[in-house]
Amino acid sequence: MSSLWTPGGEFPAEPTPEGPGPGGGTTVDEAAAARIAEINAALRAAPADVIVVNHAMGLYQLAAVHLSAPEPDFRSAQLAIDALAALLDACEGRLGADEATIRDARNQLMLVFAQLAVRHRDAD
C-alpha cells in the first residue's frame, strides 16, 4: 500500500470510493494525485531560474515582514537574509534577468537591517 505525505500527515494513496453506492465517484486520493500531477507539470514547464527567483523573493518578503514589525525580530530577519544571500551566492550568474533585481533587494534588506539595529540599540 502506498501513501501520500502532506504537511497535515500521511494518507493512504489507495482508491476509496466517495459518495453513495459502489464506485461513487472520484476518490480524494485520486483528486489529490491529479492535482499533484498538474502542479508537477506546471513546475516542469516553468524555467528553473524563475522558480528559484520566486523562492528568493519569498525569503526577501519573510525578512521584510520581520523587520517591519513594531518590534523587529532581528534573529528571524537575519536568518531569512542569510538564506537569501546563500541562495544568491550558490546560484550566481544563473538566475536570469531578475538576478540583479533580487541582489539589489537583498542589499536593501541588509541596509534596513543595519539601520534598524542601530536605532533599536540606541533606544535601549
N, C-alpha and C positions, 0 to 999 in steps of 0.2 A: 504494500500500500504506500503510495507516495503522499507527500504533504506539501503545502504551500506555506512558507513563512511570511508573516506580516508583523509590523510593529505591535499589533494587538495580540499576537500569539501565533501558534502553528495550527493549521487546519488541514484535515484530510482532503486530498485532491480527487478522491473517488467520486463519481457522479452519484447524486441522490436526488430523486425526482422531487420537484416542488409542485405544489398545487394539489387539487383533488384528483384521486384516482392514479393508476399506474401511468408512468410517463407523462406526468402532469406539466411538463414544460422544461425550460432551460434551468439547469441547476445553478445554484450560487457559485459553485466551483467552476462550472463551465463559463459562466459570465465573467468571473474574475480572471480565468485563464485567457479568455478572449480579449479582455481589457489589457492584460499584461502584454499580450501579443501585439496589440495596437500601439502601446507605449514603446515597446521594443522596436517596432518598425519605424516609428517616428524618430526614435533616437538614432537608429541606423541611417536614416535619411538625412539627418542634420549633420553638418560638418562638426567634427570633434572640437575644433577651436572655438566655435560658437557656444557649444555646451560648456566647455571649460571656463570661458569668459563669463557665462551666465552664473556659474557657481562662484567665480571670483567676485562677481557683483553681490552675491548673497553674503559673502564674508565681509565685503565693504559695508553693506547695509546692517549687518549684525554689529559691527564695530560702531557705526554711526548711532544706532539705537542706544547702545550702552553709554556712548559719550554724551548724547543729548538728553539723558535722564536728568531730572532735577538734582539728584546726587549721582554723578557719573560713576559707573562701575569700571574703574580703570583696569582691574585684573581681567575681566571678560573682554573689554575692548582690546587690551594688549594681546590676548590670545587670538582674537579674530584678525588683528593687524599682522601678527606674526605668521599666522596660517596663510593669509593673503600674500605676504612677502615671500614665503616659502614656495607657494604655488607659482608666483610670477618668476622667481629665480629658476625653478625647475623647468619651466616652460619657455624660458627666454627665447625670443625670435620665432616662436611657433604659434602665437595667438592671433595672428592675422591683423586686420586693420584696427581692431579695438584694443590692441595691446598697449599702445601709447596712452589711450584714454584711461584704462584701468590702472596703469602705472601712475599717472597723474593723480588719480583718485586716491591711491594708496599714499602718495606723498602728502596730499592734503589731509588725510586722516592722521598721519604722523605729526603734522604741524598742529592740528587741532588738539590732538592728544597732549602734546608738549605744552601748549598754551593753557589748556585746562588744568594740567597737573601743576603748573606753576601757580596759577590762580588759586587752586584748591589748597596748595601748600601755604601760600601767603595768607589765606583766610583763616588758617588754623592757628 
